[in-house]
């Protein structure tokens, strides 16, 4: 059950990626850098283990996929795929430490992982897409009033999202996850500053980052209000009434496009933080990170830095000591 909650959180709020980024996993951090990503986990005995993978982004393989809107869809797919794989790896390590050593059945474990991923996705879609539609039908008398319906359903979605975060943040294991989330952000800031990568230096930085997945999902929720209003208005040209099943199917089918729009908005805002008006527009997402990130311990930051160094490998000298400006994500 705890792993399922982790996967719902992971799919929603904890991905940060540009030149350097990553996400929190169970008792550890995944860090992604150009050409590779590595996940580090601290064991009960205090030692750290890691797993590294080389990576050539979908965008690098196919330049046409770097077209605005399209690139956001591919980045989201790639990010979720990597996120679930690294989370499964950390979960397997965590669970193996919780039980006595037994014979492993990799086929059965893979099946469990697939089922767990499927349930996590279905739960997230049901809670944040279907449930708001259901609630709105009892509030808005005319379901064909596309403006009123999508404003109410959009606000309902935001309220449900914040309530969900507040509730799960009370769980002990989730608090630990959010601390590692904060460690990931501090490490990214430390790296981008060009200063020496060490826990004492990283601790000086904020746990809130403008490119965090929390900000991304909040922007998507705002974008859905406008995009789904347009989508529903177009649909009414061909059908008489927008029922919940029709809206649900249309909104799910168009969700990748909405994610692409949200990506472009977040990409733009992240590069304009020095301009006050754009900094203000980023604030709601940063406020939400007061829930999804917590102050990490020195040990947790050590794990994040360890993951970053392992991801870079021998290439870290090419980047170390230089300042980087966040102008994109993914």
N, C-alpha and C positions, 0 to 999 in steps of 0.2 A: 504493500500500500504506500509506504514511504517513497519507494522508487518511482511509483506511478505519479505521485505528487511532484517529485523532482522533475520528471519528464514533462509534465504540464508547465511547470515554471520555466524549464529550459526552452520549451518551444515558444514561450511568450516574451520573456523579459531579459535574458542574460547573455545576449550576444553582442559583442563589440568587436568590430573588425575593420581596420583600414590597413595601414602599413603593419601595425601590430594590434592585436586584439585577442579576444577569446571569450571564455565563459567559465563560471564556477561549476565544478562537478562534486561528487560526493567525496568529502575530505581531500579536495584538491582543486586544481585549476588547469584548464586547457588554454594554451597560448598558440595563436596562429600568426605566422610571419610569412614574408614572400617565399613561396616555394615549399613550405613545410608547416606542420603543426605538431605540438607535443603536449601530452597530458601528464601531469605529475600528481601523485597521491602520497600522503604521509601515512605510513603504517602505524599500528599501535606501539611498536617498539621504537618509534621515532625516526626510523629510516625512511627515505623517500625512494619511490620507484617511478619509472616513467615509461611512456610509449611514444615513439616518434614516427611520423609518416611524412613522406614527401607528397607534395601536392602541386598540381598544375591546374589553376582555376579554369572553370568553364569559359570565363571571359577571355582568358589567355589563349585557349585552344581555338576559340571561334570569335574573331574580332567583331563580327556582325552582332553578336550577342551583347556588345557594349553599347548598343543603342539605348538612349534614355527610355525609361519605363521597362523595356525588356530586361535590362541588366539588373534591375531590382528584383524581378521574378527569379532570375537564375541565381543571384546572390542569396536570396532567401532559401531556395531549394538546397543549395550547396551548404549553407550555414546550418540548416536543420539536419541535413544528413550527417555532417561532421559532428554536430552537437549530440545527436542521439548515439552515434557510435562511441564517442568518448565517454558519454554518461553511462552507457552499458558497460564499458570497460571498467570504469571506477566503481560501478555498482557491484560487479562481479568480485572485485578485490575486497570491497567492503563486506559483502555477504559471506565471502569465504573466510574472513577473519571472525565472523560472528558464530560460525559453526565448526564442529570438529571435522578434521579432514576426512573426506569420503571420496569414493570413486566419482569422477566427473563424467557427465554425459553431454558432450558438446552439442550434439544434435538436439537433444531435449532443451538445453540452455538457449540455443539459437531460436527454437520455437517459442520459448517463454519470452525472449526478448522481442520478437516480432509481435506477439500478442500484446505485450505490455505497451509497445510503441503505438499499436493500432488503437488500444483502449485510451491511451493518453490523447491522441489526436481526436478521437470521437468525443471524448469528454470535453475537450477545449471547444470544439465546434458547437456542441450542444449547449454549453454554458454561455458562450459569448456570441453566438449567432442565432441559434434557434430560440433560446429562452427569451432574449429581448424582443424578438418578433412576437412571441406568444403573449408577453406582458402588454405590448403596445396595442394589440387588438382589443384589449379591455379598457384602454385609456382613450384611444382615438375612435370616435364613432364612425367616421368615414375612412375606411381602409384605402380608398383610392385617392385620398388627400396625401399626395406623395411628400410634400414638404413637411407637414405636421407629423406624418407617420415616421419619417426617417429622422427628424429631430428628436422625437420622443424615444424611438428605439435606440438612437445613437447615445443619448444621455443615459438611458437605462443600461446600455452596454458598459459605459464608463463607470456608473455606480456599482454594477455587478463586479467589474474588474477590480475596483478599489476595495470593495468589501471582501472579495476573495483574497486579495493580497494581505489585508489586515488580519483576516482569520488565520491563514496559513503561517503568517509571520510569528504567531504565538507558539508554534510547534518548535520544540528544542532542536530537532534535526534541521529544520528549515532555517532557523536562526544561524546555525553553523554554516549552512550553504550561503546565506546572505553575507556572512562575514568573509567567506572566500570570494564572494562577488566583489566586496569592497577591496579585498587584497588585489584582485585582478585589475580594478580601476586604478588603484594607487601605483601599481607596477607599470601600467601603460603610461600614466602621467610621468612617472620617473624616467622611463625610457625616452619619451618624447621631449623631455626637458634637456636631455644631453648630459645630465649629471650622473655620477657613478651609481650603478645599480646595486643598492644595498638596502636592507630593511629600514635602517635609520633614516635614509634619505627618502624612501618611498612613503614612509609614515607621515611625512610633512604634507603630502598632497591630499586632495579631497577624494572621498569615496564616490562622488557624483561625476559622471562623465556624459557630455552631450551626445555621444554616439551610442549610448547604451541601448540595449533592446527594450528597456522599460520606456524610454523616450520614443523609440520606434513604434511600439505597439500603441502608445497613446496618440501619436500622430496619425497612425492608420485609422484609429477609431474616429478621429475628427474628419479624416478624408472620406470615410465611408458615408458620413452624413450627406456630403455633397455629391459624391459619385453615385450612391444608391438612389438618391433623389432623381438624378438624371436618368439612371437606368430604369427606374420604375415608371417615369414619365414616358419614356420610349416604349416600354412594354404595353402601356395603356392604349397605345395606338393600334395594337393588334388583338388585345383581349379586353373583356368587359370588366373583370374584377381581379384584383391582386390578392389571392389567398395566401395563407402562410406557406403551404408547400411550394407554390410558384415562386414566391419571394425567396424562400430558402434556397431553392435550386439555382435561381439566377444569381443570388448573392455569393453562393459558394463557387459557382463557375467563374464569376468575375473577381473573386478574391485575389488571385495572383496579380491581376491588373491594378487593383487597389493597393496591393503591397508594393508594386512597382512605383506607383505615384507617391506612396509614403516614403519610399527609399529616396526619391529625388528631393522631397521636401527636407528630410533629415540630412541628406548630403549637403544641401544648400545652407541650412541653418548651422551645421557644424563648421562650415568654412567662414561664417559671418559672425562669429561670437564676439568679435571686437566692435561690432556695430550694435548700439544699444537696443534698437527696436527688434533686431533678430535675436539678441540675447534674451530679451523679455519673452519672445515667442517660445524659446526653449525652456523657460522656467517651469511650466506645468510638468513636463517630463522629468526635470531635475527634482522637483518636489516629490514626485512619486518614488524617486530613488531613496528618499528618506526611509521608505518602507523596505525596498528590495536590496539595499546595501547597508551593512553595519560595519562599525570600526573593527578591523581585524587585529589579531595579535601578531607579534613579531614572527612567530612560527608559521603563521598562515601566509604572511608576505614572503617568507623564505621559500615556501612552496611555489608561489606565483613567479618569483624571480628564477627559481630553479627550472620551472617549465619554460620560461621565456628563453633562457640560455640554452637549454636543450633543443628548443625549436630552431634557434639560429645556428647552433653548432659552431663550426669554425668560421662561419660568415659573420659572426657578431662584430668582428673588428671592422667590418665595412660600414657599420651603423653606429657603433659605440662612440659616445662623446659628441654626437651631432644633435642639433635640435630639429624637430619635425613638426610641421603644422598640419593639423587634421583638416584635410579638405575633401575627403570622401570617405565612404565606408565600403567594406567588402574587399 
